[in-house]
Amino acid sequence: MVWDACSWRDMGPLIRLETTLTGDMYLSTLSDHLHSCMSIVHFDGLGQFQQDNATPHASRVATKWLQEHSSDFRHLHWSPKSPEMNIIEDIRDALLHAVEKRPPQPRTPMDLLTALQDS
């Protein structure tokens, strides 16, 4: 699994996650990477952090961390059961399509990460 921050301007680095995403793992990812990714994709400080309502994203620990860091960047809140308007699904589909076209096909998780980063 990979995590990324993106905007219409730029892509942040892909962060490889070694395990299934839980609230604690997501909190660790946010605290380790969100500030630097936001500075890359929104260098002017005008960006808003958007996430979907996946269970780890809406966990108490992640929500608390985002509230504690609300002065660092804006967080775009989504209501539960709201229509999905996050561009990440389109980006994911485009990346997977690009990786599928690459010869040879990735055989290991590291091969896949490299193919995703190259794409």
Legacy VTK file of the C-alpha trace (Angstrom):
# vtk DataFile Version 3.0
C-alpha trace
ASCII
DATASET POLYDATA
POINTS 119 float
0.000 0.000 0.000
1.209 3.528 -0.711
0.207 6.932 0.637
0.619 10.217 -1.200
-0.343 13.850 -1.150
-1.161 15.452 -4.482
-2.625 18.568 -6.015
-3.414 19.838 -9.480
0.109 21.320 -9.423
2.310 18.516 -8.197
2.646 15.088 -6.606
4.314 14.421 -3.288
6.498 11.363 -2.790
4.862 7.946 -2.588
5.176 6.589 0.933
5.291 2.798 1.142
3.211 1.390 3.995
4.318 -2.040 5.145
1.022 -3.133 6.646
-2.734 -2.670 6.513
-3.735 0.875 7.333
-5.081 1.317 10.859
-5.812 4.494 12.778
-2.439 4.291 14.527
-0.568 3.611 11.270
-2.382 6.522 9.609
-1.489 8.784 12.544
2.150 7.779 12.144
1.984 8.500 8.411
0.405 11.907 8.990
2.878 12.915 11.667
5.886 11.702 9.651
4.926 12.931 6.184
1.970 15.311 5.908
3.775 18.573 6.661
6.529 17.909 4.117
4.077 16.663 1.468
1.853 19.695 1.911
4.856 21.993 1.514
5.697 20.243 -1.780
2.235 20.201 -3.341
1.107 23.534 -1.869
4.305 25.522 -1.475
2.286 28.755 -1.286
0.502 27.545 1.876
-2.933 27.860 0.259
-3.734 24.155 -0.073
-6.274 22.168 1.861
-5.722 18.632 3.034
-8.501 16.351 1.807
-9.083 12.733 2.699
-11.993 10.386 2.336
-13.989 8.893 5.187
-12.076 5.613 5.343
-12.134 4.210 8.866
-8.436 4.962 9.609
-8.872 8.523 8.301
-11.829 9.111 10.621
-10.232 7.430 13.644
-10.141 9.330 16.928
-6.339 9.488 16.971
-6.108 10.865 13.418
-8.949 13.333 13.960
-7.348 14.580 17.172
-3.958 14.996 15.449
-5.525 16.961 12.583
-7.314 19.223 15.075
-4.070 19.793 17.001
-2.308 20.781 13.759
-5.128 22.879 12.317
-2.960 26.014 12.422
-0.385 24.320 10.155
-2.721 23.678 7.206
-6.398 23.657 6.357
-8.281 20.375 6.464
-11.265 19.948 4.155
-13.888 18.029 6.146
-16.206 15.532 4.458
-19.542 14.549 5.879
-20.067 10.808 6.320
-21.856 9.198 3.375
-21.177 12.246 1.200
-20.438 11.763 -2.502
-16.839 10.844 -3.197
-15.152 13.788 -4.876
-11.561 12.897 -4.076
-9.269 12.818 -7.129
-7.153 10.030 -5.678
-9.293 7.296 -7.288
-8.635 8.795 -10.727
-4.910 9.045 -9.988
-4.839 5.462 -8.702
-6.550 4.191 -11.847
-4.120 6.102 -14.092
-1.110 4.766 -12.182
-2.345 1.185 -12.283
-3.018 1.468 -16.019
0.501 2.846 -16.591
2.072 0.066 -14.508
0.097 -2.611 -16.364
1.568 -1.355 -19.669
5.177 -1.554 -18.422
7.293 -4.525 -19.400
8.275 -6.420 -17.359
5.486 -6.545 -14.821
6.516 -5.862 -11.212
7.176 -9.081 -9.289
7.926 -7.775 -5.808
6.524 -4.968 -3.632
9.703 -2.955 -4.259
9.339 -3.486 -8.038
5.770 -2.214 -7.780
6.806 0.840 -5.759
9.508 1.651 -8.312
7.036 1.248 -11.193
4.520 3.505 -9.440
7.164 6.157 -8.753
8.390 6.031 -12.358
4.849 6.307 -13.682
LINES 1 120
119 0 1 2 3 4 5 6 7 8 9 10 11 12 13 14 15 16 17 18 19 20 21 22 23 24 25 26 27 28 29 30 31 32 33 34 35 36 37 38 39 40 41 42 43 44 45 46 47 48 49 50 51 52 53 54 55 56 57 58 59 60 61 62 63 64 65 66 67 68 69 70 71 72 73 74 75 76 77 78 79 80 81 82 83 84 85 86 87 88 89 90 91 92 93 94 95 96 97 98 99 100 101 102 103 104 105 106 107 108 109 110 111 112 113 114 115 116 117 118
